[in-house]
């Protein structure tokens, strides 16, 4: 595949949840509302400042794929349904191949 074929704009939204149960719950809300076509999960370990202390915990990272039209709705739904007081919501503009782009937009 030629790099020039990766010219279709999509968004990758990254968030973390406390465990697989909460990650699956959040993913299912987004999927059932047809805001997204796909989520991947990854077990991670994070270190962070929280309430004046350095904390470390195991989390599940969600990598959420969506189109430009739904990115704001997805971010708002994450903020509304997330289990954390201050959820990580990072949106990254990415490029995809045409077939994957078409599939994302078919949902």
N, C-alpha and C positions, 0 to 999 in steps of 0.2 A: 504494500500500500504506500502510495506517495503521500507525503505530508500535506501536500496541497489539497488532498481529498478530505482533510479534517477541517472543514470550513463552515460547519453548521453550529450555530450558537445554542448551547444548553447551559444549565446551571447545576452545580454540585453544591448541595447544602450539607454541612457537617454539624452534627450535634452529638452529645454523649448522654447516656442514661446510666442510672445507678446499677442496673442489672438487665439481663436478657428479657425478663418478664415485662419491665417497663419499656424497654426498647421495642419489643414486639407489639405492645399495646399502642405505642405512638405510631409505629409503622402501619399498623392495621387501620388506624383512624385515617391517616393520609391516603392509604390505598383505597379504602372503602369510599371515601369522598371523591375519588378519582382526581386527586390533586397531583399524584405522582404515578409513574409506572413501575418503579423499582427502588428497593433499599437494600444495601448490604450492611452486614454487621461484622464488627471486629472486636475481640476482647483486647483491652488495652489497660495500662496502668498509668495514672496521672499523678503529677506533683503540682501543687498550686497553693497560693495564698488564700486562706479563708478565715475571716473574722480574726485577723491579727496573728494567725499561726500558719506555718507551713504544714499542709496536709498531703497525704498520699493515699490513693484508693484505686481499686480495680473498678473499671467502668466498661460499658459497651459503647463503641463508637458507631454511629449511624452515618452512612454516606448515601445521601438521598439525591436521586437524579430527577430533574424536572425541567420543563420548558420555561421560556421567558414569561409567558402569560400567567403562569401559576406561582412564580417565585415569591411574590409578596404574600399571597394566600397561604403558601406552605410555611413561610416564616412566622406569620401571625398564628397559624394553627399550632405550630410547635410551642410558641410562647404561651398560648392558652392551655395546652394539654400537658406540658412538661412537668415532671416530678420535682425538678430542682427550683429553688427560689430564684436563681439567676442562671437560666440555661445558656449554654454555648449555642449560638446560632451564627454560623459563618457561611456566607454565600460566595461562591467562586464562579465566575464566568468561564466556561470551558468550550472547547471545540470538539465536535464529534463527526464521525462519518455520516453520510447521507442516510444510509439504511437504518442506523441506530437512531438518528434524529427523527426520521419518519416514524419509527416505532414509538419513541417517547411521545410524539405528538398525536399518535393514534389512540391513546388512552383517554 
